[in-house]
Amino acid sequence: MLKAKVFGFVQGVNYRVYAKKSADLKGIKGYVKNLSDGNVEVVADGTKEALDSFVEDLKKGPMFAKVSRVDYSFSSKDGNFMSFEIVRDSNYLVDQIKAYYRFLANIISNARSSK
């Protein structure tokens, strides 16, 4: 099992959709979700080869993402997942607003720190 935390510019840029597509292509089960700190969490089950390849995809991210790093670990624990899911807030609209809010907060923070 893989447990990963993806840092950087990863919310509001379709990172979760990207991770799901990659996982589905590799036969990986688990989930991806946005975290309140602006990063993304991934928990996944699959073969070692598939998970290694998946980690490389997580490091790249979709076109508009800017992944600064991926902290990850492997364990033998089985999550018993049936599919790979995008975990959203209880309401889709609230989920999207929170993701874009964190996206804009990240832009503002980066702009201030580059002065």
N, C-alpha and C positions, 0 to 999 in steps of 0.2 A: 504494500500500500504506500502511496505517495501522499505526503502532506506538504503543501507549499504555500508560501506567502509571497505575492508579487508586489514589488514596490515600484513607485514611479508615477507616471502620468497614465493611469490605467482605468480610470472611471470616466464615463461619458464618451468613450471612444470605441465601443462595441467589443471590449476585451472579453467579456463573458461569452458572447456569441462566438467569437474567434476560438476560445478555449473549448467550447462545446463541439464545434465543427471538427477541430483537431482530435478531440477525444473520440468522437463518433467514428471518424475515419480509422482510428487505431484500435477500435474495439474496447475502449477504456470506459469503465463505469465510475460514477462518483458525482461530485458537484463542484460548482464554482459560485462564489458569492462575493459581493462588494462588502467591504468592512467600513465601519464608521470612521476609521482613520484615513480613508482615501485609498487604501490598498485593496488587494483582492486575495481571497483565500481559495485554494484548490485542494480537494481531497479526492484521490483517485485510486482505483484498483485496476490491475491489468498485468500483463506479462512484464518482466523486467525490461526487455527490449522495447516494448511499446511505451512504458513509463519513461525510459531514458530519452526516447525520441520526443515524447510529450513535453518533457522538461525543456528541451531545446526549443520547441515551439513556444512555450511559455516565456522564455527569455527574449524571443523576437517580438511577439505580440502583433496585433493588427497594424495597418498602415499608420494611423494617427497616434498610436500609443508610443510612449517613451518609457520603456522598462529600464529602471536603474539597477535592479537586482532581483534575484529570485532566491529566497532562502527555502531550502527543502530538505526533507529527510525521508528515508524509506523504512518501513517496518514490515513484519510478516503478518500483522493484524489484517483481517479481512473485514471490510465494511459491509459486505453483503448487499451491495448496491444492485439495482435492477437495470439501471440505465445511467446516462450522464445527464444531469439536470442543472439548469440555471436556477439558483435560489434567489428569489426576488422578495422584496418587502411584501407585506400582506396585500398591498394595493399596487398594481402596475404603474399607475400614474405617480404615486408617491415614490416608488422605487426609482423611476426615471428622473424625477425632480431632484432627489437626493444625489443621484449619480452626476447630474449636470451641475448641481451646486458644488460638489467636491471638485469637479473638473474646473469650474471657474475659480474656486478658491485656490486651487493649485496654480493656475495661470497667474493670479494676483500675487501669490507668495513668491513664485519664481521671478516675476517682474520686480518686486521689491528687493529681493536678494541680489539681483544683478546690477543694482545701482551702485 
